[in-house]
Amino acid sequence: MASIQFVDRGTAPQVGPRGRILANAAATALAAPTLLGGQPWRWRISEGSAQLRADRRRLVTAPDPDGRLLMISCGAALNYARTALAAGGFRSQVRYLPDPVDPDLLAEVRLGDAAPASPAALRLFRAVAIRRTDRRPLADTPIPPAALHLLRAAADAYGVHTRFPYLRSPVRLAAHTHHRPARGVPHAKYPAIRVAVLFADADTPRDWLAAGEALSAVLLTATADGLATAPMSDLLKTPETRELLRDLTGGVGHPAMVVRIGQPATGTPPVHSPGRSPTGALVPATHVPDPTGGGS
């Protein structure tokens, strides 16, 4: 079976056509949102399938001791890869956590049959190129109900639910996060902060992975609608803040992520931060990763 091996940047992988399709999708995933930085995943590509693995060498243990945010980041990468496949005209099937004795093997994506790319798939893929985390002050303009419906549907597709509360006090929000109002913006004039609270029915690694897929789908859907977004992972750091979020959403489900969302204000757009090169994120299919988490 052919395998991908990146000897150096720019070296063409010696794989067949299906492997190259998967490699390109995995490269697209390098643009996925990474909570706490680090892109904590690796891809193991073979002809016809791609394995997504957690790279625990990139786990930031202090703010993420249980690997919750690592798993959410990996779920986002998985969604980016599948978005690229769908836009390229390919179906894909996913097996989640397929090996009980290898918990770092998070998902296996198998390339399916060719199929015409839908307008929705192409729309999301175009959003991949322009999505940025935008922490500028938001415009004091309501989000259209139709846009909120699309965001809710995007999360529902992965079994993750949403609530859209308004936080009218930036000071209250800043008490639990680093997302403070911009300097020079009086609190009285600061617009209401609308957030999307993503929550799952359970609180397991599988649910965190699904929350990452839903997070990616919500961010891309919002971007395609011209909305500004900023994930607020600080609110997931401790059980206390997660419980605060449960109270905020009526005590339903387990909060997985909060996204600040709204109409973008005018000004300089956020700068894209480049991620790792494909060399660091793709590994040969012939390489057997260390199941203890030492990395691949």
N, C-alpha and C positions, 0 to 999 in steps of 0.2 A: 504494500500500500504506500502510495506517495505521501510525503510529509513536507511540511514547511520548515525551512531553515534559513533564517536571516543571518548571514555571515557578517555583513555590515550594512549600513544604511544605503539603500539604493540597489542592493542586490536582489534580483528577481527570484522569488521562491520557485523551486523546482517541483511544482505540483501540477495536477491535471486541471481542466477547466472548472470543475466543481469546487475543488480546493481553492482555486484563485477567487472564486465568487465569495466563499466563506472568509478568506483572508481579507478581502476588501471590506466585507461587513465588519469584521473584527477591527480593522483599522478605523472605520467610521466610529466605532465605540470609544475611541480615544478622546472624542469630543464630548463624551457624556459627563454630566455633572458629577463631581467628586467631592463628597462631604469630607471635610478636614484635609483635603488634598491627598496626593499620593497615588491615585488610580490603583487601588489595591486588588487588582485582578490580573490574571494571565490567561491567554488562549492557547489551546493545544489543538492544532488544525490537522486534519487528515482529509483524504479525498471523500467528500460527501458528509462530513460531520465536523463539528467544532465543540470542544469542551471548554467551558468557562470555569476557571479555578480561582479561589480566593488566594491572594498573595499576602499572607499574614506577616511577612517582613515589613509590610507597609502599614500595619495596624498601629494607630496612635492610641496607646493603651490608656493614657490618663483621662481623656474625655470620652473614650469609647472602650471601656474595659471588657464588655461582653461581645464586642464585634458587631453590634447592631448597625452602626453607621457604615461599617465596612460592607455588610451584606446589602444594605440599601444602595450603596454606590455600585456594587456588582450587579444588582438588579437593573439599575439605570443603564449600565453598559450593555446588558443583555437586550434591553428594549431598543437601544440605539442600533445594535447589530441587526435585530429583526426588522426594524424600520427600514434599514438599508436594503435588506433582502426583499421586503415587500415592494419597495419602490423600484427595485431592479427587475421585478416581475417573477419573483420566486416565492413559493410557499415554504414554510418552515415548521417543523415539529420540535417540541422541546420536552425533554425528560428532566424533571427537577429532582435534585439531590438523589441521583440514580444509584449511588453506592453507599450503603449504610456504614461501611467500614472506612470510607474515605470522605469525611465531611467537608473537605475543601473542594471536592468536585461538586460544584453548585448546579450546573446544568449542562446538558448535552443537546446541541442544536443540530438537527439533521436537515439537510437541504431537500426540499420536496420538489414537486413538479413545477414547471414554468407556468405562469398565469399572468394575464394582463394586469399591470399595475393600476390600482384604482385611483381616482382623483384624490381621495382622502390620503392614501399612502404617499402619493407624490407631494401633497401639501405638507405632510409631516416631515418628509425628508428634506424639503426646501427649508423648513424651520431649523433643521440641524445646523445649517451653515450660519445662521444668524442668531441663534439663542445665546444669550449672555445672562449672567447674574447681574441684576440691575438694582443697586441699593440707593439710587438717587431718590429724592423726594418725589412722591407720586402726584399726579394731577388730581385735583379735587373733583373728579368726574366719575359718576357711577359706572360700574361694569354692566353691560347689557345682560338682561336675564338669559338671552339665548346663548351668550358666551359661557355663563355659569353652568347652563345645562350641558354644554359640550365638555366642560371640564369635569363635571360629575360623571358623565358617561365614560370619559377617558379612564378614570380611576376604577369605575365599576367593572370595566372589561377585565380587570385583574383581581376581582374580588375584594377590592379596597374601597372604602366609603369616604365621603367628604362632608364636611360642614364648612360654611362660609360665614363665620361671625365677623362683626366689626369690632376692632379694638380702638376705642375713641381716645384713649390716653396713651401717647407714646411713652410717658414716664412709667406707666404700669408695665408696658412691654419691656422697657429697658431695665426694669428691676430684675428681670430673669434672663436677659440676653445682652449681646453687645450691639444690637441694632438700634442705635439711638438716632433721634432726629438730627438732620444735617445742621451744621453750625449756621447761625444767622436766620434760622426759620423759627419764628415764635411758636410756642406750643399752641396758643389759641388759634393760630392760622394753619396749623399743620393738619392736613386732611385726615379723615378717618382712615385707619389702616385696615384694609380688608385682607383677611388671610384665608387660605384653604388649609384646613386641618385634615390630614389623611389618617385614617385609622382602620385597623383590621379587626377581624372577629377574634383572633387569638394573638399570642405574643411569642412566636417561635421563629427560629431562623428561616423556615419556609415563608412565614408571613412577612418577615423583613425583606426577603428577596422579592416577594410580590409587591411590597410597598415601594421598592426601588423601581420596578417596572412601571407602577402607577405614577410615581413621581415624574419619571421621564415622560410618560404620556401626557401628563398634565402640563409640564413645562413646554413641551413641543406644541401642544394644542393652544396654549396661551400665546406662545410666540407667533404661531400662525395667525392668531386673531389680533396681533399687534399689541398685546398686553406685556407689561413689564413684570418680571418675577424675580424672587430671591429666596432660595431655600433658607430656613432658619433652624439649622441643626442644633443650635445651642439649647433649644427647648427640650431636646431629647436626652440631655446629658445625665440627668438623675431621675430616680423614681419619683421624687417630690415634684419636679416640674412636669413629668408625664402625668402625674395625678392631677396637677393643676389644669392641664389640658383636658383631661377626662371630665373634670367639672365644667369646663368651658363648653363642652359639646354634649352636656346632659348625661355624662356617665356611660355613654355607649361605646363599646369597642375599646381597642388599645391604640392610643395615638402613636403614629409611626413617623410623621413628618409634618412640619408647618411650612407653608410657602406664602410669603408676602406677595400680593398680587394687586395690580391696578393699572390704570391708564398711565403711560409714561409721561413724565414731565419733559419739557424742552431742555436742551442742554447737550453737553458732550456725552455721547453714548459710552457705555462701559467698554473697557478694553478686554479683548479675549486673551486668556492666559493659555499659552500652548502647553500641551501635555507631553507625555513620553512619546518617543518615536515608536513605530511598529516593532523595531528591533527589541525593545524592552518588554513589549506586551505580548508578543507571539513567540511560542516555543515549539521545538520540533515534536511531532507526534511520537517519535521514537524515544523521547526522553520520559522517564518515569519520575514524576514529582515525589518529593518526600512526604508521605502521608502524615507525618508528625507536624507539618506546618512550616518546615524549614525553607519552603519555597521551591520553585521549579526552575 
